Amino acid sequence: MRANISSFFYKNIISNKGNPLSEHTKFDPKNGQEYAKELLYPGYRLFFMNKSSANNQNDYFLANVKITDDNYRIGSEKTGIGTSKPLVEKVYKGNKRILDIRDGFIDGDTWIDYRFDKKQNISEIKIYYGP
């Protein structure tokens, strides 16, 4: 299954994918300003950061996608929820690691952060573009 995300902007994604199951706006506790939106779709979550424009309109861009459903697979080896940590290590053996993320790998412009359960199987995948 594919999330089919073809744009990085909130308005375009809503237009393309339709309304999410839920949407939450995040506010800065210090100044009360909106800084992020989180959209929940079946099997994944989209996290958007606010990029205020010159005319002070909120313009949200996609910061990361979090996959939580085992129907979504990524890469040539089709890793996903439930894939073992040894297979992930094998798949990304030649890739650079993300320095501050224990199980994070750099694949071209894409950064992939894997979280594992007690059995050392993927429980969550976060995908975003590196600097």
C-alpha positions as CSV (number, residue, x, y, z in Angstrom):
1,M,0.0,0.0,0.0
2,R,1.2,3.5,-0.8
3,A,0.5,6.8,1.0
4,N,0.9,8.6,-2.4
5,I,2.1,11.9,-1.1
6,S,3.0,14.1,-4.0
7,S,3.3,17.5,-2.4
8,F,4.8,18.9,0.7
9,F,2.2,21.5,1.4
10,Y,-0.8,21.0,3.7
11,K,-3.4,22.5,1.4
12,N,-2.3,20.4,-1.5
13,I,-2.3,17.2,0.5
14,I,-5.7,17.8,1.9
15,S,-6.9,18.6,-1.6
16,N,-5.3,15.4,-2.9
17,K,-6.0,12.9,-0.1
18,G,-9.2,14.3,1.4
19,N,-10.0,15.0,5.0
20,P,-8.0,13.0,7.6
21,L,-9.5,10.8,10.3
22,S,-8.4,13.6,12.7
23,E,-6.4,16.8,12.7
24,H,-4.7,18.5,15.6
25,T,-3.1,22.0,15.7
26,K,-0.1,22.4,18.0
27,F,0.4,25.7,19.8
28,D,3.5,27.1,21.4
29,P,2.8,27.3,25.2
30,K,5.0,30.4,25.5
31,N,3.3,32.7,23.0
32,G,0.1,30.8,21.9
33,Q,1.2,30.8,18.2
34,E,0.4,27.9,15.9
35,Y,3.5,26.0,15.0
36,A,2.4,22.6,13.7
37,K,-0.4,20.4,12.5
38,E,-0.8,16.7,12.8
39,L,-3.1,14.8,10.4
40,L,-4.0,11.2,11.0
41,Y,-4.9,8.9,8.1
42,P,-5.4,5.2,8.2
43,G,-2.0,3.6,8.9
44,Y,0.1,6.8,9.0
45,R,0.4,10.3,10.5
46,L,1.5,13.4,8.7
47,F,3.3,16.1,10.7
48,F,3.4,19.7,9.3
49,M,5.4,22.6,10.5
50,N,4.2,26.2,10.1
51,K,6.2,28.4,7.8
52,S,4.7,31.9,8.2
53,S,4.7,33.9,4.9
54,A,5.5,37.5,4.4
55,N,1.8,38.4,4.8
56,N,1.6,36.4,8.1
57,Q,-0.5,33.7,6.7
58,N,0.1,30.2,8.0
59,D,1.6,28.0,5.3
60,Y,2.3,24.4,6.6
61,F,4.8,22.1,4.9
62,L,5.3,18.4,5.5
63,A,8.0,17.7,8.0
64,N,7.6,13.9,8.4
65,V,5.5,10.9,7.9
66,K,5.1,8.3,10.6
67,I,4.0,4.8,9.5
68,T,2.2,2.6,12.0
69,D,0.4,0.1,9.9
70,D,2.0,-3.1,8.6
71,N,0.3,-2.7,5.2
72,Y,2.8,0.1,4.3
73,R,6.2,-1.1,3.0
74,I,9.2,0.9,1.9
75,G,12.3,0.4,-0.2
76,S,13.4,-2.4,-2.4
77,E,13.3,-4.9,0.5
78,K,9.8,-3.8,1.5
79,T,10.6,-3.2,5.1
80,G,7.7,-2.3,7.3
81,I,6.0,-2.8,10.7
82,G,7.1,-6.2,11.9
83,T,10.3,-6.4,9.9
84,S,13.2,-7.7,12.1
85,K,16.1,-5.4,13.2
86,P,18.7,-7.7,11.6
87,L,17.0,-7.4,8.2
88,V,16.9,-3.6,8.6
89,E,20.6,-3.6,9.5
90,K,21.4,-5.7,6.4
91,V,19.3,-3.5,4.1
92,Y,21.1,-0.3,5.3
93,K,24.5,-1.8,5.8
94,G,26.2,0.6,3.4
95,N,24.1,3.6,4.3
96,K,25.2,6.5,6.5
97,R,23.5,6.7,9.9
98,I,21.7,9.7,11.3
99,L,24.0,10.8,14.1
100,D,21.5,11.6,16.9
101,I,19.1,8.8,16.1
102,R,20.1,5.3,17.2
103,D,18.3,3.4,14.4
104,G,18.2,6.2,11.8
105,F,19.6,5.8,8.2
106,I,20.2,8.2,5.4
107,D,19.0,7.0,2.0
108,G,19.8,9.7,-0.5
109,D,17.7,12.8,0.5
110,T,15.5,10.6,2.7
111,W,16.1,10.0,6.4
112,I,14.4,7.0,7.9
113,D,14.1,6.6,11.7
114,Y,13.1,3.1,12.8
115,R,11.6,2.2,16.2
116,F,11.7,-1.3,17.4
117,D,9.6,-3.3,19.9
118,K,10.9,-5.6,22.7
119,K,11.2,-8.4,20.1
120,Q,13.4,-6.2,17.9
121,N,10.8,-5.9,15.2
122,I,9.9,-2.5,13.6
123,S,7.0,-0.9,15.5
124,E,7.1,2.5,13.9
125,I,8.8,4.2,10.9
126,K,9.4,7.9,10.6
127,I,10.4,9.3,7.2
128,Y,11.6,12.8,6.5
129,Y,14.0,14.8,4.3
130,G,17.4,15.5,5.8
131,P,19.1,18.9,5.7
